[in-house]
Amino acid sequence: MTRIESIFAQTIEAHQSALRQSARDIEAAAVLIRQTLESGGKILAFGNGGSAADAQHVAAELVNRFQVQRKAFAAIALTTDTSVLTSIANDRSFDDVFSRQIEALGREGDAALGITTSGRSPNVLAALRQARSQGLKTIALVGRDRSHVADLADLCVVVPASSTARVQEVHRTILHVLCELVES
């Protein structure tokens, strides 16, 4: 097997494992997101690095469109305002960059979508904790270690893979599945 074939095989296995383990949680997350949007709430998405890009990607798909023309959905990626991010990181702590925004922007009836491949990102955990304290619904997309988010997320979608790259690939697929289910 070539290196390329091996990488594809790992990706396929990661997707199949996530489907076996998390299909019900993915469907429940789509229902929660749809109910949040239909009741006038918004989705606040966040994560670090590649997960920050995924937060921005899902927010764009919800605000604009995924596969069908429809009304815009309210979604904000908390990873995009560099002035807010850097002022919070400088004046408070990098651990507070998302929780402070949740404090300012989150309202009961909204949903927080935290994405962390490790399941241990301090700023994602702090934001989920803050969201919970304000009455927001919470969804976490994590890699194999859900232990740190288990008490902070109403729904925890687990990708049981050890490679960060494989977890991120499956997270992107899950986010696309969520968008498709929300639009349908």
Secondary structure by P-SEA (a helix, b strand, c coil): ccaaaaaaaaaaaaaaaaaaccaaaaaaaaaaaaaaaaabbbbbbbbcaaaaaaaaaaaaaaaccccccccbbbbbcccccaaaaaaaaaacccccccaaaaaccccccbbbbbbbcccccaaaaaaaaaaaaabbbbbbbbccccccccccccbbbbcccccaaaaaaaaaaaaaaaaaaaac
